[in-house]
Amino acid sequence: MTRTSRSFRTAATAAVASLGLLATACGGSGSSTDAESDGKPVTIDYWTWTLGAKSTVDAFNRTHKDVRVRFTEIPSGTEGYSKLANAVKAGNAPDVATIEYQMVPEFASQGDLIDLTKYAGETVKSKFPKPVQSLVTFGGRTWTVPYDVAPQLFYYRTDLFKKYGIDVPKTWDAFRSAAEKVRKQDKNVRLASFPKNDPALLAALAWQAGGKWFGTQGDAWKTGVNDAATQKVAAYWDSLVKDGLVQTLTGYSPEETKARAQGRTLSFLGASWSAGSTMTALPDLKGKWAAAPMPNWGSPAGGNYGGTSYGVLKGSKHAEAATEFITWLTTDKAGVEARLADQTSPSSALPANAEMRGVAAAKFDTSYFNGQDLYALASQQADTIVPGWTWGPDQMDVYTAIQDTTAKSGFAAGIEAGEQKAESGIKDRGLKLAD
């Protein structure tokens, strides 16, 4: 995937956030969203790729008279964000869109988001833990509303682990030993695959290891995409690839799914949301998968592998109605249950609002995983996420640089390219880079 770098609106840049996260741009302001003057409900557009979105919209429209939601599915990742950014530029953006945490600083700093402080600021303060608040609130402004957190989880085939006589690895040293044991028994089988096209996974593992890709120093940005922790992670995976101990199948590709279905890949590195996608992609393997904490470097630790929030895009004339829908999605029992109602595309997202986790757990069908309480596991792992991680204002361009270089030259080279892009991107956006 590629992404065209977009110019930064230097004139819109405000002061560096008091929380030390980023310099933000002034977003648009939404208009009042009471019912239209002719008495008809306000119609808002909602673009997302998330599982359970259609059932959620259907439930909202059945139970709300003054606001009607029109749903459009868009691709995830780079392609989806390009669609959103281009729609804002063209003046035909949706009212509500899914914005993953790593993209909130970029969309906010480019002026593509409406400031939701007066609409949802108190909700975010009262309903979500402070570490999650910090991912969506900068410069004293609330830019999006959190939906889920995405603690890393390790998914594995219980039947095949038994067949090859391997234990679930608790550390990365044990992971390598297990990979060696599997390859020795069958040259066509690997313990896992590490896709070279998924810099978000590399970021999560760097986060787990204590890396900090971005930070601030006074009114300037600091970068550390190639810091010591990330170098350790990159070297580890480069060595596994070099020694033929893991596959490098393209992430989320038919080839990757086929390898898991055929038992040529015994496990994968995922997150809380991976359970639902596994149920959809591999229905015939019901009862053969389980989840465990991600292997670590010696003590329990994790990173956030994804995680979503909802924002109102610049140009929306219905920010109040859009926020009503977002608040229902993220903090209302009916909204959470609706997202889990579609069993053809089940969602296993872990709500960021702790009060909603029990609601989600009660609704989620655990039979695929032999009754394992995935929500309890994910909640425990959420508590191990290392604090202090900051996303940058040019995150997607950094991801693209890492991905393109990793595909050619490996992970160590990829993070060096990512560091170069992080530095140049900050300067290109008119922001200050620390010496």
N, C-alpha and C positions, 0 to 999 in steps of 0.2 A: 504494500500500500504506500502511496505517496501523498504528500500534502504540499500545496503551494503556499509558500510563506506569504503572509499578508502584512502590509505596512501597518505600523503602530501609529495610532492617533496621538501624536505627542502633545497636541494642544489640549487634549482631554485629561492629561495626567494630573492626578491630585497628589496629596502628600503621602509619604510612606505610611502604611498602616501602623497604628500604635502597637498592634500585636506582633509586628515585625514580619508580616507575611508578604506583602507586595505593595507596590504603588498602584492605586486603582484609578480607573477613569470614571468620569461622571456618566452614569447610565441615564436612560430616558426616564420619564415619569409617566405613569399610567393614568388614564382618565377614569372617572367614576364608572362603575359597572352595574348600576341598578338596572332593572328590566328596561328594555327599550321603550320609547315613548308610546309606541302603539300597543304596549302590553305584552308583547311577545318576549320569550326568554332570550337572554344574551347567549350568543353562540361563540364558543371559543375553540380554537384549533389546538390540538395536542399531538406532537410528534415524538415518537420514542421507538426503541427496539426491544424494550424489556418484556420478559415473559409475563403473561397474565394481563397485559394492557387492555385487550379487548373486553375481557370479562369485567375489568375494573370500570371501564367507560360505560358499559351497558348497565352496571349496577348504579353508577352515579346518575345516569340519565333517567333511570326508573324512579329514583327517590328524590330528585331535585327538580323543582318547577321553574325556578328563575334563571338557571344556567344550564345550557346544553353543551356537551362536549363532542367535538368531531375529531375522530382519531385517524391518524395516518402513521403507518409503520415505515420506519427508515432504517437503513443499515447501521450497525454499530461501528465504532472505531473511526478511523480517519475519514472514511467516505461519509458517514453520518454527520460528523462535525463540519465537514466542508459544505454539505447541503444546508446546514443551519446557518453557517456564516454567510454563504452566498445568498440565502433567503433574506437575512437581515440587510445585506447590502442592496438587494433588489427591492426592499420594502414590502415583501410578502411573507415575512417570517410567521411562524405559528405563535400563539400566545404562550403556550406552555411547552417546554422541552426538557428531556432528560439531559443533565449535565453531570458527568462524572467529576469527582472531586479534583482530579488532576487537571481538569479543564476549566474549573471555575475561575482561577486567577486570570487565565488568558482571556476568557470571554468577558470578565468584568473589566479588565484593563483595556480591552479594545472598545469598551462602550457598548457591547452587544447585549448587555443585561440591564433590565430595569431595577433600580434600587428598591428592594422590598422591605426596607426597614419599617416603614409605617404600616405596612400590610402584614408582615410576618415576623418582625423583629422580636416581639415579646414571645411569640410561639416558639421560636428557635431557642431563646434564652431559657424558657421554662420547661420545654419538652425534651431537650437533647443534652447529652453530657458535654462538658466543656471541650474535651478533645475533638468532638465532632463539630461543635459550634465554630471552632477555629478554622475548620476547613471551608466554611461558607461565609464567614464574617471577617471583613477587613476594613481598616480605616474607619471603624465605628459604624459600618453599614452592613446590612444583611443582604446578600446577593442571591442566594438560593436557599431552599429548605431541604434538609437531609432526608433521604429515605432509608438507605441501608448502610451498614458497614460490611466490609468484606475481608474478615480474617482469613489467613491462609489455612488450607486443610490439605492433607495428603490422602488421596483416594487410591484404593488398591483392591485387586481381585482376591478375595479370600480363598477361593478354591485353588487358584494358581500359586499363591504364596505357599499353601500347604503342599502342593505338588512339587515345587522346587525347594521345599524345606527352608524357607527364609522367614525371619521374623520381621515385623513392621519396624523399620529403622527409626530410632529416636534421635540420632545425630547424623550429621552429614558424613562423618567417617563410616558409620554403620551403613549408610546409604550406598557408599562406594563399595563396601565389602559385599553387600547384597547384590549390587550390579555385577560384580565380578563373578559371584557364585552362579547367577542366572546365565550369564554369557558362557561360562565354562560348561554348563550342562546342555545348552542349546544355542548354537551360533546364530540361529534365526530369531531368537527371542531376546528382548531387552527389558530391564526393570522399568524403564521409563523413557520418555522422549522429552527433549528440551528444545522447543521451537525457536528458531533464530528470528522469527518474524513477530515476536511478542515482547517488546521492550518493557511493557507494563509488568510482566512476570519478573524480568530482571530487576526492575525497580523495587518490586515487593521484596525480593530476596536481599537486595542491598539494604533496604529499610530494616529487614529482620536482623541483618548483620551489624547494624549500627551506623550505616551510611547516612549522610545528609547531603542530598544533591543540591539543595538551595538553602540560603539563609540570608539574613540581612546584617549589616554593620552600619549603624547610624542611618543615613539616608541612601546607602548603597547596597547593592546585591552582592552576595558571595555565592560562588558556585563550587561544587565538589562532586560532579558526576563521576569523576575518576578518583575519588578519595580512597583511602587505604582499605576500608571495609568493602567497597565496591570492587576494588582490584582483587581482593581475596575471593569474592564470589565469582568474578569473571574467570580468574585463573582456575578455580575449582571446576567450573563447567567446561572450560577449554580442555582441561586435562581428561575429563570423562569422554568428551567427544573424540579427542585425539586417540585415546586408548580403545575406542569402539565400544564403550560401555553403555552409552545411551544413543537413542535415535535423535535425529533432528528433523522430524516430520513437520511440515507446515502446520502451525496451530490452527485448530478449528476447520481443518480440511477434510475432505472425504477419505484421504489416505490415512490421516491420523485416526479417524473414527473406525475405519476398517481394521487397522492394526489392533486397536483395543477390542473390537468385536471378535477378531480371530485369535485373540490371546497372544499376539506377538508383542504387545505392550502390556505389562502387568500392573502398572500404576501410573498416576499422573499428579502433577502439582497444580492444585486448584484453590478454590476459595469456597465460602459458604454458598455462593450462588451456583456452584458447579454441580451440586446434587440434582437440581431440577433439570439442567441441560443434559446430564447423563441419563436420566430417566427417559427423556425425549429421544435422544440419539441412539440409545442402546436398550430398547425395551425388552429384547430377548434375554438380556443378562440379569433380569430381576432376581434378587436374592444372592448375587455373586459379588456385589460391591460393598465395601465398608469405607469409613473415613476415620482418620486419626490426626493428631496434631502434626504439623509440618516438622520434619527433622530440623534440628537446630545445631548451633555451634558449641553447645555444652551447657546451656541453660535455657529454660523456656523463653521464647521470644517470637514475635511475629511481625509481619508487615500487613498493610492494607493492599489487597490485590483487587483494585477496582473500587466499587462503592458508588452509589448514585445519589443525586439530588435533583430537585426540580426548580427550574428558573422560569422567569417571564422575560421574553425576548424584547429587545428594543423595537418600538413601533406598535406594540400591543395597545389597543384602546380600552382593554378590559382587564387591567391589572388586578382590580378588586375581585372580580369573578374568577379570574385565573388563580388567585391566591386561595379563594374558597375551595376550589377543586384540589389544589396542591395540599392544603391543610387536611382535607378529608382523606387524601391518598396516604398521607404520612402519619397522621395521629388519630384517626378514627377507626374504631374496631371494624366497622362495616367496610371501610376502604381496604384494610389489610386482608380481611376475609375474602373480599371480591378478587383481589389479586391472586389468591390461591384457589379460586373456584374453578379455573379452567384446567382440568386434568389432562387436556391434550398438550398443554405447554406449562407444566407445573413450575412455580417459582419457589426457590428455597432461600431467597434473599433474607438476610438477618436484619430486621428493622433496627434503625439507629435509636429509635425511641424504645427504651427498655420495657415500657408498659405494654408495647405491642408484640413483644417476642413470644409471650405466652399465647397470645391470640393466634399468631402465625403457627406456632408449634402444634396447637390443638387442631388446626385445619389441615396441616401438611400430612400427606399419606406416607407413612414410614415403611410400608410393606416392601418397597423396592429394596430397602437397605435392611431387611430382616428386623424391622422394629427399632433400629438404632435411633436414639434421640439426637438427631443432627443439630437441632437448635440449641440443646444444652451444650454440646461440644463446641459449636461455633461461638456461643456466648462466653464460654471459658477461654477460648482462644482470642476473642476480642480483647479480653483483659490483659493479654500478653503483648499487644501491639506496642512497639517501642515508641515512646513519645518524642516529639521534637522534629518530626519530618515536615518539610515545607515543599510545596509544589511551586514551580517557577512560572514566570509570565510568558514563556515561550516553550511550554512543555511538549506540545505536539511536534514542533520542529526538532527538538532534542530527541524525541522518540524516533522520528524519521531518520535522523543522522545515525543513531545507534543501530536501527534496523538495517539500513542500507549497507553500513560498513560491516556489521556482524555477519551478514549473509556472505560477504566476500572474504573476510579476514579473521573472523572469530570475535568472541565477546570482549577480550581485552582491547582489541583495536576499536570495537564498537563504543566502549565507554570513553575512549580518548576522543573519538569523533563527537560523541555527545557533549563532552566538556567544551570542546572548541565551539560547537554550535550554541551551547548555553551562554558562553561569554559573548560571542558575536551577536547573538539574538538580543541580549539585554541592551547592548550598545545601539543596535539597529532600532530598538523601540524607544530610544531617547532616555533610557534609564541609566543610572550610574552604577558602574561596576567597581567593587572594592579592590584596592591594590593588593 
